[in-house]
Amino acid sequence: MFDARYPAEPYRIKAVETIRMNTREERLELIRKAGYNTFLLNSEDVYIDLLTDSGTNAMSDKQWAGMMLGDEAYASSKNWKRLESTVRELFGFQYVIPTHQGRGAENLLSRVAIKPGQYVPGNMYFTTTRYHQEANGGVFYDIIRDEAHDARLDIAFKGDIDLNKLRALVDRVGAEQIAYVCLAITVNLAGGQPVSMANMRAVQAYCKPLGIKVFMDATRCVENAFFIKEREQGYADKSIREIVREQFSCADGCTMSGKKDCITNIGGFLCVNDEELFVRARELVVVFEGMPSYGGMAGRDMEAMAIGLQEAMQEEYIAHRVKQVRYLGDRLMEAGVPIVRPVGGHAVFLDARAFCPHLEQSQLPAQALAAAIYVEGGVRSMERGIVSAGRDKDTGLDHAPKLETVRLTIPRRVYTYRHMDVAADTVIRLYQHRQDIRGLKWVYEPKQLRFFTGRFEQI
Ligand SMILES: *Cc1c(COP(=O)(O)O)cnc(C)c1O
């Protein structure tokens, strides 16, 4: 039966990968050995892996067939030509530069577009994006609307930029001190929240006369387009393809992680319209990634990406994708579990402060909650709170984000609704004995991106 609220999978399964559940006793020991960091668990010790949607996608039969068509020539492979023309057609930008993944594109863009001391205003930060901006002398400045920091507020476009914040910054420092505006669609750290087309247009209208460029973090641009279609007036009858293209007409370029909305396992690219920026980025790609015709990707990966991008534009695909995520969120909400609302495009974010009111933020509630979810049901999630936020470069103090969350991220085309039930039941069971969750303290804190390899013990 066709259910528009939770549509069944618009695909059938042709290859399977076996997974197994271990015992609670085993998991208690495994998480202790992993330093209470879910990143450090072995994948084979995880039953349902909701750590990330990055590179965890299931490719289609057509993509796998495309892998056999890899033209592994060192220069100008035909797969590159195909990828380049696909990106141009779907995104509408002039120039495309391939990279090994999204952060490779962020590195290139930050190097060519930021002068030391310049500000990079953005709608909330993303870890690797901000790292590259700061490593190149940029100063990240948050201009997301205030409502994005309110975990419970259920509004349509929580990822929008607050133009007053942008205006105030420009008035204070001057337009020449702005490297560019970094506009993420959707906003990962706000909970996968979308940005409206009206907001993109307004940002562009404000920036263009001042000569300020707008670069999008396009990582989840197809999910963003789905929300526009669903929620923004005038878009219900437009195709996802049209909306994606219209989004990018509001920008001067974008960075893209192929590991998300391209439905592949690796890859990325940078797009720009400006020829001078393109020439400089092309000089750098040779040093950091590879020839401008592969940028660290194999020919076969570029072929799979070109096919994946086309598949991502299919209406049934993206409707099922976003609604499957929503299903998990709805089940948790019905059981009273505190989550970030509304449910975003790629993940359900648990509100760890409300889940663990007995823990101070300094006791790392989200880190502790992620570890406890694993022990409860073999489900792997990720901390997105004070641990991920890192320390202030100048003061050395912890950034203390308002949103202290645990992210349950759904890989594309990998799990069924029944798997979502298992994940929901695990979290709901844990919620019923949440007062047993103990706080954590650091035992090893890496200097950069500390959440990946940091280790903890129970207080
Ligand atoms: C994953 C991600 C990136 C970085 O892309 P990688 O391919 O992992 O290097 C950048 N921005 C956002 C919003 C992301 O989710």
The ligand as an ORCA input file, in Angstrom:
! r2SCAN-3c Opt
* xyz 0 1
  C      30.505     16.049      5.508
  C      30.404     17.497      5.433
  C      31.453     18.287      4.960
  C      32.813     17.714      4.614
  O      32.763     16.777      3.604
  P      33.723     15.470      3.591
  O      33.387     14.795      2.323
  O      33.394     14.666      4.808
  O      35.131     15.955      3.625
  C      31.231     19.642      4.870
  N      30.072     20.209      5.238
  C      29.044     19.493      5.709
  C      27.779     20.168      6.098
  C      29.175     18.118      5.843
  O      28.171     17.417      6.345
*
